[in-house]
Amino acid sequence: MSAGQDPVDAIIDQWAAVRPDLDTRAMEVFGRIYRLSRLMGDRMEKAYQPCGISRGEFDVLATLRRAGEPYTLSPRQLSATLMLTTGGMTGRLDKLEKAGLLRRSPDPHDRRGLKVTLTGKGLDIVDRAVGAGLAEQQAALSRLDDEQASQLAGLLRELLAGTQDAPH
């Protein structure tokens, strides 16, 4: 691999050698997005470790935090926001409740329903974790100037919108 090239360039070069008929432009974009996602996911996991939570647990706590006071949602709302099955959500909620980061209580408006609420300890943890995670993201983004970062965010927004709208 020559200077200025990344592992995706090497893959593209290999495809060009064996299948010069392929248009690999999409592979260049999505290969980098995939690798970036994996690398940043690992960094985020490490950033949350000192707070005693995993990325998945952070997602639950952050969803409650973003809901605003009183930091309460139903398990169904959490599942929908995080795109998790109810079984997957139950496991995360059990662990977070055991750690004292959230509490479950009956929904006063629905006899069969529950409400999930962030505790004071959970609020402190998620606020520390979001700061640590943002620091990691900002460090990675520091290679770009403000205009480049804004342009990239806009391009990715367009790509995501087109991908969500496109038939499978």
N, C-alpha and C positions, 0 to 999 in steps of 0.2 A: 504494500500500500504506500503510495507516495504522499509527500507532505500535502496537507490540505484535504486529504481524502479521509473518509470514515468507512466503517465496515459495510455500510450499505453501498457505497461506491464500488467496493470490491465485488459484492454480489452482482451488481448491475453489470460490471465488466465481465464477470463469468458468464452471465446470461447472454451478453452481446457476442461472446466468443462461440457459444454453442447454439444459440438461437437468435441470429441477427435480425430475424423477421419480427421479433417481439417489440412492442412499444412498452418499455418498462417505467415510464414516467410515474404511473400510479404506485408502482412498487417503491420508487424512490421516496415518494411522499409518505405512504403508509408504513413502509419499513422504518422510517425515522420516527414517525409518530409512535409506533409500537415500541421501539427501543427506548425512546424518551419516556414513555409511560412506565415501562418496567424499571428503568433506572430511577426515575423520580419516585415511583412507588416504594422502592427500597429505601430511598433517602427519607421519605416521609415516615415510614415505619420506624426508622432509627430515631427520627426527631421526636416521635411520640413515646418511645421507650422510657425516657426519664420520667414521663408523666404516668407511667404504669399502664398505658393503654395501647391497643393495636390500632391499625388503620380502620378496621371495621367498627371497632368500638368508638373511635373518634367520630366516624360518620354518624352514628346514632346520637352521641352527645352534641355534635355540632348542629344536627338537624333540630334538636330540641332548643339549643341556644338561639339559632336563627329564627325560631318561632316567636321570640320575644316573650316578655313576661306574661304569664307565669311559667313559661318554658314547659308547656304541657301539650301533648298530642296523644292521639289514640294509637295503639299498636298498628291499626290499619293504615293510618296516615303515615306513620313511620315506614311501614313496609312499602307503600306506594312511592314515597319520596326516594327511598334507597333501592328500589327495585329488588326487594328481597321477598322470599317466600315467608309465610307466617311462621313456619318451623325455624327457618334461619333467624328470623327476628326474635323469636322466643328465646333461643339460645343466647343471643347477645344481651337481651334484656335481663335474663337470669344472672348472667355474669356481672353485668353492670350494677344490678340491684344488690347482689351479694357484696360488691365492693363499696356500696353506699353512695354510688354516683347518681343513681336515680331511684325513684320509688314508683310503684304501681298502686293505684287505688281505684275503687269503683267509680264509674262515670255517673255523676248525679243525674244525668239526663237520659241514661240508658241502663236499665237494670242488668243487662247482659254484657255491657261494655266496660272497658277499663280505660284509665287515663295514665299516661306515663309522664312523670315530672322530674326535671333535673333537680338534684339537691344542691345545697350550697357547696358541698365538696365537689360535686360534678361540675358546677359552674366554674369553680376555681381551676379544676383540671383542664376543662375544655378551653378556657381562656389562655392558659399557659401553652397548651398544645397547639392552638391555632397560631399563636405567635411564633412558636418553634417551627411549625410547618411553613408558614409564610417566609420566615427567614431562609429556609432551604430553597424555596421556590424563587425568592428574589436573588439569591446567590447564583442560581442557575441562569436566571434571566439577565444577569448583569453583563453578559457578553453582548447584549443588544442595547442600543440606545433607546430612548423613550419612543421615538418615531417608529423604529423597527419593531419594538414590542407591541405598540398599538396596531401596526399593520399586520403583524403575525396574529394577534388576537382577532382582528377583523376577518382575516382570511380563514382562520380555523372556525370562526362562527359560521361563515358561509359554507364551508365544507361540511360542518356538522349538520347544519340545516338541510343541505342537499342530501346528505346521507340518511337523515331521519325521514325525509319525504320520499325518498326513492323506494320503489317496490323491490322486494328481495328477490 
